[in-house]
Amino acid sequence: MIVGIPAETYPGEHRVAVAPGVVPNLTRAGLDVLVSTGAGVNAGFPDDGYLAKGARIATSRAQVFEEAQIILQVRTLGANPDLGRSDLELLGDRQTLIGFSDPLEKPSVAQELATRGITSLSMELIPRITRAQSMDALSSMATVSGYKAILVAAEKLPRLFPMMMTAAGTITPAKVFIVGAGVAGLQAIASARKLGAKVEAYDVRPAVKEQVESLGASFVDLPLETTESEDTGGYAKSQDEAFYARQREMMTRVVASSDVVITTALIPGRPAPVLVTDEMVAGMAPGSVVVDLAAERGGNVEPSRPDETKVIHGVTVLGPTNLPATVPYHASQMYSKNLSAFLLHLVSNGKVQLDLEDEITQSTLVTHNNGVVHPRVRELLADQV
């Protein structure tokens, strides 16, 4: 079977689905790898690198879709709603499509793929189980986002992060508050600590306190009932508005005393909860910085907007939506290792063999045999009727 790697078309998306280093893993499994001309250039991977590892270079994007039975992308149509539509016309019923597809936010796209007979699997839906750890692309990209969020904040903050003993006196360390201690939050904590900041963190899940403290940060204990705060997959569960109102009230003091606030709280398939209000931002010192990593899903920070930088009440508020694309070399390496591990899980004797009894396949399979087969996506489609 031929695996096709088209160049990404989403604006500002510099990652590539497969880096040259993983091509031998695919060819050893009996797969032929066909890469669009220049697909990896923006990530630092020229065509020669792919050729050296055993891939072929296509003369056109159309050739990739014409020849390949498996299409691997960073952003498939659901996660690339505008320019991705041109790919829909190139896909056929003999093809398997794998990548980020945002199926819980845009279930109607799944219906379109199903109508065309395309088998699609979503990288967002990789289950958090031991067998699938090597395939967990969401965690890989969250790691990059958490790291880069701290660098963005440090660049915008008119203060130094570390404590310094200088001839001009002692410079006190910046105070950084991380809201949400998932993968992105934990990486943000580690990165801020490496830069010398004093770090505090909060998460609705008390179980992460030990992880926060192991990285050298202080865990902010809020007297809230959190026994039902985590789902079976390890993600934070959505709470009611009364809970969030009390949470905001209790966090106000911590936010006001912080030089940098990084918010990372996301609920799969739901809008991001508002955790920092406009009033809370107003209480911060002028020059402070807020980075909202949930801006694409509505935002944890009331005044943040996707991909915008605003100065509100003297505070710089940023809402970056695709930080991994700003570190495309390593982000592509990480993603391609996750993606290739997932593909090789599906491949047997050089062909995709879908084991519908396997938990990983069940969790990620969105469309198959001209239908939407993922239970949650089906429910979302039914709700739209």
C-alpha positions as CSV (number, residue, x, y, z in Angstrom):
1,M,0.0,0.0,0.0
2,I,1.1,3.6,-0.7
3,V,1.1,6.1,2.2
4,G,0.7,9.7,1.0
5,I,2.0,12.7,2.9
6,P,0.6,15.9,1.4
7,A,1.9,19.3,2.3
8,E,-0.2,21.0,5.0
9,T,-2.5,23.9,3.8
10,Y,-3.8,25.3,7.0
11,P,-2.6,28.9,7.4
12,G,0.6,29.0,9.5
13,E,0.8,25.3,9.8
14,H,4.5,24.5,9.3
15,R,4.5,20.9,10.7
16,V,4.5,17.9,8.4
17,A,2.8,14.6,9.2
18,V,5.8,12.4,8.7
19,A,9.4,13.4,9.3
20,P,12.1,11.5,7.3
21,G,13.3,9.7,10.4
22,V,10.2,7.5,10.6
23,V,10.0,6.6,6.9
24,P,12.1,3.4,7.4
25,N,9.6,2.2,10.1
26,L,6.9,2.4,7.4
27,T,8.9,0.9,4.6
28,R,10.0,-2.0,6.7
29,A,6.3,-2.8,7.3
30,G,5.8,-3.1,3.5
31,L,4.4,0.4,2.9
32,D,5.5,2.7,0.1
33,V,5.8,6.3,1.2
34,L,5.0,9.1,-1.2
35,V,5.6,12.7,-0.1
36,S,4.4,16.0,-1.7
37,T,7.2,18.1,-3.1
38,G,8.3,20.5,-0.3
39,A,6.0,19.0,2.3
40,G,8.6,19.1,5.0
41,V,10.5,22.2,4.0
42,N,8.9,24.6,6.5
43,A,9.7,22.1,9.3
44,G,13.3,21.8,8.3
45,F,13.0,18.6,6.3
46,P,14.0,19.0,2.6
47,D,13.0,16.5,-0.1
48,D,16.5,15.0,-0.2
49,G,16.0,13.9,3.4
50,Y,13.0,11.9,2.5
51,L,14.7,10.4,-0.6
52,A,17.6,9.3,1.5
53,K,15.3,7.4,3.9
54,G,13.5,5.5,1.1
55,A,10.5,7.7,0.3
56,R,9.4,8.9,-3.1
57,I,8.7,12.6,-4.0
58,A,5.5,13.3,-5.9
59,T,5.4,15.8,-8.7
60,S,2.1,17.3,-7.5
61,R,-0.3,17.3,-4.6
62,A,-2.9,15.6,-6.8
63,Q,-0.5,12.7,-7.4
64,V,-0.3,12.0,-3.7
65,F,-4.1,11.6,-3.5
66,E,-4.4,9.7,-6.7
67,E,-1.8,7.0,-5.8
68,A,-2.1,6.7,-2.1
69,Q,-4.5,4.4,-0.3
70,I,-3.6,5.9,3.1
71,I,-3.4,9.7,3.6
72,L,-1.5,11.0,6.6
73,Q,-1.9,14.6,7.6
74,V,-1.4,16.9,10.6
75,R,-4.7,18.6,9.9
76,T,-7.4,16.8,7.9
77,L,-10.5,18.6,6.7
78,G,-12.2,18.9,10.2
79,A,-9.2,20.7,11.6
80,N,-8.7,22.7,8.4
81,P,-12.2,23.7,7.6
82,D,-11.5,26.2,4.8
83,L,-8.6,25.1,2.7
84,G,-9.1,21.5,3.6
85,R,-12.2,21.4,1.5
86,S,-10.1,21.1,-1.6
87,D,-8.8,17.8,-0.3
88,L,-12.3,16.4,-0.1
89,E,-12.6,16.5,-3.9
90,L,-9.4,14.5,-4.1
91,L,-10.4,11.7,-1.7
92,G,-12.1,8.5,-2.8
93,D,-13.8,5.5,-1.2
94,R,-10.7,3.4,-1.4
95,Q,-8.8,5.6,1.0
96,T,-8.0,5.8,4.7
97,L,-7.5,9.2,6.2
98,I,-5.6,9.7,9.5
99,G,-4.8,13.0,11.3
100,F,-6.2,15.6,13.6
101,S,-9.8,16.1,12.5
102,D,-11.6,17.8,15.4
103,P,-14.5,15.3,15.2
104,L,-16.2,16.4,18.4
105,E,-16.3,20.1,17.3
106,K,-17.2,19.5,13.7
107,P,-19.1,16.2,13.4
108,S,-20.7,17.3,10.2
109,V,-17.4,16.9,8.4
110,A,-17.4,13.2,9.5
111,Q,-20.7,12.8,7.7
112,E,-19.2,14.3,4.5
113,L,-16.3,11.8,4.7
114,A,-18.7,8.9,5.3
115,T,-20.8,9.9,2.3
116,R,-17.7,9.6,0.1
117,G,-16.9,6.2,1.6
118,I,-13.7,7.4,3.2
119,T,-12.4,5.5,6.3
120,S,-11.2,8.1,8.8
121,L,-9.4,7.9,12.1
122,S,-8.8,10.8,14.4
123,M,-5.6,11.4,16.4
124,E,-7.5,13.4,19.0
125,L,-9.3,10.3,20.0
126,I,-6.3,8.1,20.9
127,P,-7.3,6.5,24.3
128,R,-5.2,7.2,27.4
129,I,-4.2,3.6,28.0
130,T,-0.7,2.1,28.4
131,R,-0.8,0.4,25.0
132,A,-1.5,3.7,23.2
133,Q,1.1,5.9,25.0
134,S,3.4,5.9,22.0
135,M,0.5,7.1,19.8
136,D,-0.7,10.0,22.0
137,A,-0.2,13.0,19.7
138,L,-2.4,15.3,21.8
139,S,0.0,14.9,24.7
140,S,3.0,15.4,22.5
141,M,1.6,18.7,21.1
142,A,0.5,19.8,24.5
143,T,4.1,19.4,25.7
144,V,5.3,21.7,22.9
145,S,2.5,24.2,23.7
146,G,3.3,24.4,27.4
147,Y,7.0,25.0,26.7
148,K,6.4,27.6,24.1
149,A,3.7,29.4,26.2
150,I,6.3,30.2,28.8
151,L,8.8,31.5,26.2
152,V,6.0,33.7,24.7
153,A,5.2,35.1,28.1
154,A,8.8,35.7,29.0
155,E,9.3,37.7,25.8
156,K,6.3,39.9,26.5
157,L,6.9,40.4,30.2
158,P,8.8,43.6,31.0
159,R,10.6,41.8,33.9
160,L,13.2,39.1,34.1
161,F,12.1,35.6,35.2
162,P,15.0,34.6,37.5
163,M,16.2,36.0,40.7
164,M,19.5,37.8,40.1
165,M,22.1,39.1,42.5
166,T,23.6,42.1,40.7
167,A,25.7,45.1,41.4
168,A,22.5,47.1,41.2
169,G,20.8,45.0,43.8
170,T,18.7,41.9,44.0
171,I,16.1,41.2,41.3
172,T,13.2,39.2,42.6
173,P,11.9,36.3,40.5
174,A,8.8,36.6,38.5
175,K,5.7,35.0,39.8
176,V,4.0,32.6,37.4
177,F,0.6,31.0,37.9
178,I,-0.4,28.0,35.8
179,V,-4.1,27.1,35.7
180,G,-4.5,23.5,34.7
181,A,-1.9,20.9,35.4
182,G,-2.4,18.5,32.5
183,V,0.4,17.8,30.0
184,A,0.7,21.4,28.8
185,G,0.4,22.8,32.3
186,L,3.1,20.5,33.7
187,Q,5.5,21.4,30.9
188,A,4.8,25.1,31.5
189,I,5.6,24.6,35.1
190,A,8.9,22.9,34.3
191,S,9.9,25.5,31.7
192,A,9.1,28.4,34.0
193,R,11.1,26.8,36.8
194,K,14.0,26.4,34.5
195,L,13.9,30.1,33.7
196,G,14.0,30.8,37.5
197,A,10.5,31.9,38.1
198,K,8.5,31.3,41.3
199,V,5.7,29.1,40.2
200,E,2.2,28.3,41.6
201,A,-0.3,26.0,39.9
202,Y,-3.9,24.9,40.3
203,D,-5.9,22.1,38.9
204,V,-9.4,20.9,39.7
205,R,-8.0,17.4,40.1
206,P,-6.4,17.1,43.5
207,A,-4.5,14.0,42.3
208,V,-2.1,16.1,40.3
209,K,-0.8,18.0,43.4
210,E,2.1,15.6,43.8
211,Q,3.2,16.1,40.2
212,V,3.0,19.9,40.5
213,E,5.2,19.8,43.6
214,S,7.7,17.4,42.1
215,L,8.5,20.0,39.5
216,G,9.3,22.6,42.2
217,A,6.0,24.5,42.1
218,S,3.5,25.3,44.9
219,F,0.1,23.8,44.5
220,V,-2.8,26.2,45.2
221,D,-5.3,24.5,47.4
222,L,-8.9,25.8,47.0
223,P,-11.6,24.6,49.4
224,L,-13.8,23.2,46.6
225,E,-15.6,19.8,46.3
226,T,-13.6,18.0,43.6
227,T,-14.4,14.3,44.1
228,E,-16.0,14.1,40.6
229,S,-13.4,16.2,38.8
230,E,-11.7,13.6,36.6
231,D,-13.1,11.2,34.0
232,T,-11.9,7.7,33.3
233,G,-9.5,8.9,30.7
234,G,-7.7,11.2,33.1
235,Y,-9.2,14.4,31.7
236,A,-10.8,17.1,33.9
237,K,-14.6,16.9,33.8
238,S,-16.8,19.8,33.2
239,Q,-18.3,21.4,36.3
240,D,-21.5,23.6,36.7
241,E,-21.4,27.4,36.6
242,A,-21.8,27.7,40.4
243,F,-18.5,25.7,40.8
244,Y,-16.6,27.9,38.3
245,A,-18.0,31.1,40.0
246,R,-16.6,30.0,43.4
247,Q,-13.4,28.9,41.8
248,R,-12.9,32.3,40.1
249,E,-13.6,34.1,43.4
250,M,-11.0,32.0,45.2
251,M,-8.4,32.4,42.5
252,T,-8.7,36.2,42.2
253,R,-6.0,36.8,44.9
254,V,-3.5,34.5,43.2
255,V,-4.1,36.0,39.8
256,A,-3.7,39.5,41.1
257,S,-0.3,38.7,42.7
258,S,1.0,37.0,39.6
259,D,3.2,38.5,36.9
260,V,2.3,35.8,34.4
261,V,-0.8,33.6,34.2
262,I,-0.9,30.6,31.8
263,T,-4.3,28.9,31.4
264,T,-4.6,25.4,29.9
265,A,-8.0,24.0,30.9
266,L,-9.8,22.1,28.2
267,I,-12.8,19.7,28.4
268,P,-12.8,17.3,25.3
269,G,-15.8,18.1,23.2
270,R,-16.9,21.0,25.3
271,P,-16.3,24.8,25.2
272,A,-13.4,25.8,27.5
273,P,-14.5,27.0,30.9
274,V,-14.0,30.7,31.7
275,L,-11.6,30.7,34.7
276,V,-10.2,34.2,34.5
277,T,-12.7,37.1,34.1
278,D,-12.1,40.6,32.8
279,E,-12.3,41.9,36.3
280,M,-9.6,39.4,37.5
281,V,-7.3,40.7,34.6
282,A,-8.0,44.2,35.7
283,G,-6.7,43.3,39.2
284,M,-3.2,42.4,37.8
285,A,-0.3,44.8,37.9
286,P,0.3,46.8,34.7
287,G,2.8,44.9,32.4
288,S,1.6,41.5,33.5
289,V,1.0,38.8,30.9
290,V,-1.7,36.2,30.4
291,V,-1.4,33.4,27.8
292,D,-4.7,31.6,27.2
293,L,-3.9,28.2,25.6
294,A,-7.7,27.4,25.4
295,A,-8.5,30.5,23.2
296,E,-9.4,28.3,20.2
297,R,-12.1,26.6,22.2
298,G,-13.7,29.8,23.5
299,G,-11.0,30.6,26.1
300,N,-10.3,30.3,29.8
301,V,-9.7,34.0,29.9
302,E,-12.7,36.2,29.3
303,P,-11.1,39.0,27.2
304,S,-8.8,36.6,25.2
305,R,-9.4,36.0,21.5
306,P,-7.9,33.4,19.2
307,D,-4.6,34.4,17.7
308,E,-4.9,38.0,19.0
309,T,-2.7,40.0,21.4
310,K,-4.5,42.6,23.4
311,V,-3.5,45.0,26.1
312,I,-6.3,45.2,28.5
313,H,-6.1,47.2,31.8
314,G,-2.4,47.4,31.1
315,V,-2.1,43.6,30.9
316,T,-1.0,41.8,27.8
317,V,-3.4,39.0,26.9
318,L,-2.5,36.5,24.2
319,G,-4.6,33.7,22.7
320,P,-2.3,31.6,20.6
321,T,-4.0,28.6,18.9
322,N,-1.2,26.7,17.2
323,L,2.0,27.0,19.2
324,P,3.3,23.6,18.0
325,A,3.5,25.0,14.5
326,T,6.0,27.6,15.8
327,V,8.4,24.8,16.7
328,P,7.8,22.7,13.6
329,Y,11.0,20.7,13.5
330,H,10.6,18.9,16.8
331,A,6.8,19.1,16.8
332,S,6.8,17.2,13.5
333,Q,9.3,14.6,14.8
334,M,7.1,14.0,17.8
335,Y,3.8,13.9,15.9
336,S,5.2,11.7,13.2
337,K,6.4,9.1,15.8
338,N,2.9,9.1,17.3
339,L,1.3,8.9,13.9
340,S,3.6,6.1,12.6
341,A,3.1,4.1,15.8
342,F,-0.6,4.3,15.3
343,L,-0.5,3.4,11.6
344,L,1.7,0.4,12.3
345,H,-0.8,-0.7,14.9
346,L,-3.4,-0.8,12.1
347,V,-1.2,-2.4,9.5
348,S,-0.7,-6.1,9.0
349,N,1.1,-7.7,6.0
350,G,1.4,-4.3,4.4
351,K,-2.3,-3.5,4.5
352,V,-4.6,-1.7,6.9
353,Q,-6.5,-4.3,8.8
354,L,-9.1,-2.8,11.1
355,D,-9.7,-4.9,14.2
356,L,-13.0,-3.5,15.4
357,E,-12.7,-5.4,18.7
358,D,-9.5,-3.5,19.5
359,E,-9.9,-0.6,22.0
360,I,-7.5,1.7,20.2
361,T,-9.2,1.2,16.8
362,Q,-12.7,1.5,18.3
363,S,-11.8,4.7,20.0
364,T,-10.3,6.4,17.0
365,L,-12.4,5.1,14.1
366,V,-14.8,7.9,13.0
367,T,-16.1,6.8,9.6
368,H,-16.1,3.4,7.9
369,N,-18.2,1.6,5.3
370,N,-20.1,4.8,4.3
371,G,-21.2,5.6,7.8
372,V,-20.2,7.5,10.9
373,V,-19.3,4.8,13.4
374,H,-17.9,6.6,16.4
375,P,-20.7,6.7,19.1
376,R,-20.0,10.1,20.4
377,V,-19.8,11.7,17.0
378,R,-23.1,10.0,16.0
379,E,-24.7,11.5,19.1
380,L,-23.5,14.9,18.2
381,L,-24.8,14.6,14.7
382,A,-28.2,13.4,16.1
383,D,-28.3,16.5,18.3
384,Q,-27.9,18.8,15.3
385,V,-30.9,17.3,13.5
